[in-house]
């Protein structure tokens, strides 16, 4: 019988050495040693197989545990996104098709972006006193080119709470061209319903006429910006403007003594005999409770809560768009 206690050349040590005294003392133990040796070998194989299989299992478990504790960043999806966009583009197309045209020759190029109208917390004595509403609001922004080839970004505000609707009026803003400086609806978290004073109505009219005019100095004077480095560029070409502040907040978040107002503008371009459909604009009014009230910033509907004084100023001179073409009888509907 082969000596089972002789170390195999591939072994580094004899794992059954502890059984040698028993085999020498008891022949029955010696007879069972081959079976015990094979069982030991099988046990070794089993243990190593378990270890080899356990390592990747432990690694996988650790990986999935880490992923669960540290989920990858994801972009929250808006369940109303498609609904908002379809309503906004329908409202914008109808607005562009009005007679007289709000942007003569205007053509809708496409959708540009969707910007959430953020909830604005109000703090008193370090405590938040207002709660987020159940509804959500966005500004759907579209690219439009008018009959002169001038590029506009038109913002349409939407509001969704199980159902969706367009609020306010479309708000066009000219897009910065080479050599040209860049240029309510509902404000989540802010109170609304305060009636604008006669002084606010008057200053909104002064600002609107200056903004739609062609005199940069007149617009800067209407804003009351005393910084000589700040430059303002009017839209140019608006023959007349009738402005009405139709809603306001009790206080503006970013301006002591100011308020935010939603303004509708009736614009009559050169060559038109009446105002087109309303434009919607949010404005920030400084010293709103005094006769010296003045518009110090403006933006699309829904942006009112984030307006800051003189944000529309530029540091380089702007280039006015060319005059609106005078409609011909064949082109007039």
C-alpha positions in Angstrom: 0.0 0.0 0.0 1.4 3.4 -0.9 2.6 5.6 2.0 -0.2 8.1 2.3 1.8 10.2 4.7 4.6 10.9 2.3 4.3 14.5 1.2 3.2 14.9 -2.4 5.8 16.8 -4.5 3.2 19.5 -5.2 2.3 19.9 -1.5 4.0 22.3 0.8 3.1 20.3 3.9 1.3 17.1 5.0 -2.2 18.1 6.2 -2.8 14.5 7.7 0.3 14.4 9.9 -1.9 14.6 13.0 -3.4 11.2 12.1 0.0 9.3 11.9 0.0 8.2 15.6 -3.5 6.8 15.3 -2.7 4.9 12.1 0.4 3.4 13.7 -1.6 2.3 16.8 -4.8 1.1 15.1 -4.8 -0.9 11.8 -8.5 0.0 11.2 -7.6 3.7 11.1 -4.8 2.9 8.7 -7.3 1.1 6.4 -9.6 4.1 6.3 -6.9 6.7 5.6 -7.3 6.7 1.8 -11.0 7.5 2.1 -10.3 10.2 4.8 -7.5 11.7 2.5 -9.9 12.0 -0.4 -12.6 13.5 1.8 -10.0 16.1 3.0 -9.1 16.8 -0.6 -12.7 17.3 -1.6 -13.3 19.5 1.5 -10.3 21.7 0.4 -11.7 22.0 -3.1 -15.1 22.9 -1.7 -13.7 25.5 0.6 -11.6 27.2 -2.1 -14.5 27.1 -4.5 -16.7 28.8 -1.9 -14.1 31.4 -1.2 -13.6 32.1 -4.9 -17.3 32.4 -5.5 -17.9 34.5 -2.3 -15.4 37.2 -3.2 -17.3 38.5 -6.3 -20.6 38.0 -4.5 -19.4 40.2 -1.7 -18.0 42.8 -4.1 -21.3 42.8 -6.0 -23.3 43.2 -2.8 -21.1 46.1 -1.8 -21.5 47.7 -5.2 -25.2 47.5 -5.1 -25.3 48.7 -1.5 -23.2 51.7 -2.5 -25.4 52.5 -5.5 -28.5 52.3 -3.3 -26.9 54.7 -0.8 -25.5 57.0 -3.5 -27.9 57.0 -6.4 -26.6 58.7 -9.6 -27.9 62.2 -10.2 -31.0 62.2 -12.4 -32.9 65.0 -14.0 -36.4 65.3 -12.7 -39.0 64.9 -15.4 -42.0 67.2 -15.7 -45.1 65.0 -16.3 -46.8 68.1 -17.9 -43.9 69.0 -20.2 -45.6 68.0 -23.4 -48.9 69.5 -22.4 -47.2 72.8 -21.4 -45.4 73.0 -24.7 -48.4 72.2 -26.9 -50.6 74.8 -25.1 -47.8 77.4 -25.3 -47.1 76.9 -29.0 -50.8 77.1 -29.8 -51.2 80.3 -27.9 -48.1 81.8 -29.5 -49.2 80.8 -33.0 -52.6 82.5 -32.4 -50.8 85.6 -31.0 -48.6 85.9 -34.0 -51.6 85.5 -36.3 -53.5 88.5 -34.8 -54.3 91.5 -36.9 -52.5 93.9 -36.6 -49.5 91.6 -36.0 -47.6 92.0 -32.7 -44.4 91.2 -34.6 -45.1 92.0 -38.3 -44.0 89.1 -40.5 -43.2 87.0 -37.4 -42.5 83.4 -38.0 -42.2 80.8 -35.3 -38.9 79.0 -35.7 -39.1 76.5 -32.8 -39.1 75.8 -29.1 -35.9 76.9 -27.3 -36.3 76.0 -23.6 -38.5 75.5 -20.6 -37.7 77.5 -17.5 -39.3 76.8 -14.2 -40.8 79.7 -12.3 -39.3 79.1 -8.9 -41.1 79.3 -5.6 -40.0 82.4 -3.6 -39.8 81.9 0.2 -40.7 84.9 2.3 -38.9 85.1 5.6 -40.0 87.1 8.7 -37.9 87.0 11.8 -35.9 84.2 10.3 -38.9 82.0 9.7 -40.5 81.1 6.4 -44.1 82.4 6.5 -45.4 81.1 3.1 -45.8 77.6 1.7 -45.1 76.3 -1.8 -48.3 76.1 -3.9 -49.7 72.9 -5.2 -49.3 74.1 -8.8 -46.1 74.5 -10.9 -45.3 77.2 -13.5 -42.9 77.4 -16.3 -41.9 79.9 -19.0 -41.9 78.1 -22.4 -39.4 80.0 -24.6 -39.7 80.0 -28.4 -37.5 81.5 -31.2 -39.3 83.9 -33.6 -38.0 85.8 -36.6 -39.9 89.0 -37.7 -40.3 90.4 -41.2 -37.0 92.3 -40.9 -35.1 89.1 -40.1 -34.7 90.2 -36.4 -34.5 87.4 -33.9 -36.8 87.3 -30.9 -37.2 85.0 -27.9 -40.9 84.9 -27.0 -41.8 83.6 -23.5 -45.2 82.1 -22.7 -46.0 81.3 -19.1 -47.9 78.1 -18.2 -49.5 76.9 -15.0 -50.3 73.2 -14.2 -52.2 71.6 -11.3 -53.7 68.4 -12.6 -54.7 70.4 -15.7 -52.7 73.0 -17.6 -53.3 76.5 -18.9 -51.5 79.5 -20.4 -51.4 82.5 -18.1 -50.8 86.1 -19.2 -49.7 87.1 -22.6 -46.7 86.2 -24.8 -43.6 88.4 -24.0 -41.1 89.0 -26.8 -37.5 89.9 -26.1 -35.0 90.7 -28.8 -32.0 88.4 -28.9 -28.6 90.0 -28.8 -27.1 90.4 -32.3 -23.4 91.0 -33.1 -22.6 94.5 -31.8 -25.8 94.8 -29.9 -26.3 94.5 -26.1 -28.8 92.1 -24.7 -31.6 93.4 -24.1 -47.7 88.7 -14.3 -48.9 86.4 -14.3 -48.2 84.3 -11.2 -45.2 84.5 -8.9 -45.0 81.5 -6.7 -44.8 82.5 -3.0 -45.5 86.2 -3.5 -48.8 87.8 -2.5 -50.7 89.4 -5.4 -53.8 91.5 -5.9 -52.6 94.8 -4.7 -53.8 97.6 -7.0 -51.0 99.7 -8.5 -51.1 103.3 -7.5 -51.6 106.2 -10.1 -47.9 106.9 -9.7 -47.0 103.3 -10.6 -49.4 103.4 -13.6 -47.8 106.7 -14.8 -44.2 105.5 -14.5 -45.0 102.3 -16.3 -46.4 104.3 -19.2 -43.3 106.5 -19.3 -41.0 103.5 -19.2 -43.0 101.6 -22.0 -42.9 104.6 -24.3 -39.1 104.9 -23.8 -38.5 101.1 -24.1 -40.4 100.9 -27.4 -38.9 104.1 -28.7 -35.5 104.8 -30.4 -33.9 107.1 -27.8 -31.4 105.3 -25.5 -31.0 108.4 -23.3 -34.8 108.6 -22.8 -34.9 105.0 -21.6 -32.0 105.5 -19.2 -33.7 108.6 -17.8 -37.0 106.7 -17.4 -35.1 103.9 -15.5 -33.3 106.5 -13.3 -30.0 104.6 -13.4 -27.2 107.0 -12.3 -24.3 104.6 -13.2 -22.5 106.2 -16.2 -21.2 102.8 -17.2 -24.7 101.4 -17.7 -26.2 101.6 -21.2 -29.7 100.9 -22.3 -31.0 99.9 -25.7 -34.7 100.5 -26.6 -36.5 98.3 -29.0 -36.9 101.0 -31.7 -39.8 101.4 -34.1 -42.7 101.4 -31.7 -44.8 104.3 -32.8 -47.0 104.2 -29.6 -47.5 102.2 -26.5 -50.4 101.9 -24.1 -49.3 100.3 -20.9 -51.4 99.1 -18.0 -50.1 97.6 -14.7 -52.8 95.0 -14.0 -51.4 93.3 -11.0 -48.8 93.9 -8.3 -47.3 92.4 -5.2 -47.2 94.0 -1.8 -43.4 94.0 -1.8 -40.6 93.0 -4.1 -38.2 90.4 -2.7 -35.0 92.1 -4.0 -35.8 95.8 -3.5 -36.8 97.6 -0.3 -39.9 99.7 -0.9 -40.4 98.2 -4.3 -43.1 96.1 -5.9 -43.4 93.7 -8.9 -46.1 94.4 -11.4 -47.4 92.5 -14.4 -47.9 94.9 -17.3 -49.8 94.6 -20.5 -48.5 96.6 -23.5 -50.6 97.6 -26.5 -48.0 98.3 -29.2 -48.6 100.2 -32.5 -45.7 99.8 -34.9 -45.0 102.4 -37.6 -47.4 101.9 -40.4 -50.1 100.3 -38.3 -53.4 102.1 -37.5 -54.1 100.4 -34.3 -52.4 98.4 -31.5 -51.9 94.7 -31.9 -52.5 92.0 -29.3 -51.1 92.6 -25.9 -47.5 92.0 -24.8 -47.0 90.7 -21.3 -44.1 92.0 -19.2 -43.1 91.8 -15.5 -41.5 95.0 -14.1 -39.8 95.9 -10.9 -40.9 99.4 -9.6 -38.7 101.3 -7.1 -40.1 103.7 -4.5 -43.5 102.3 -5.4 -45.4 104.1 -2.7 -44.1 107.6 -3.6 -44.6 110.0 -6.5 -41.1 109.2 -7.6 -41.9 105.6 -8.5 -40.0 104.3 -11.5 -39.4 101.0 -13.4 -35.9 99.8 -12.7 -36.0 96.3 -14.3 -38.2 94.2 -16.5 -38.5 90.7 -17.9 -40.9 88.0 -19.2 -44.0 87.1 -17.2 -43.0 84.9 -14.3 -39.6 86.5 -13.8 -40.8 89.3 -11.6 -39.8 87.7 -8.3 -36.2 87.4 -9.4 -35.8 90.9 -11.0 -33.1 93.1 -9.5 -32.6 96.9 -10.1 -30.8 97.8 -13.4 -30.4 94.2 -14.6 -31.3 95.3 -18.1 -28.3 97.6 -18.4 -25.4 96.7 -20.7 -21.7 97.8 -20.6 -21.5 98.2 -24.4 -23.6 100.3 -26.7 -26.5 98.5 -28.4 -27.5 98.5 -32.0 -31.2 99.3 -32.7 -33.0 96.9 -35.1 -34.0 98.4 -38.4 -37.4 100.1 -38.7 -40.5 98.0 -39.1 -41.6 97.9 -42.8 -44.7 99.9 -43.6 -47.4 97.4 -44.7 -48.6 97.7 -48.3 -52.4 97.4 -49.2 -51.9 94.0 -50.6 -50.2 92.7 -47.4 -52.8 94.2 -45.1 -55.5 91.9 -43.9 
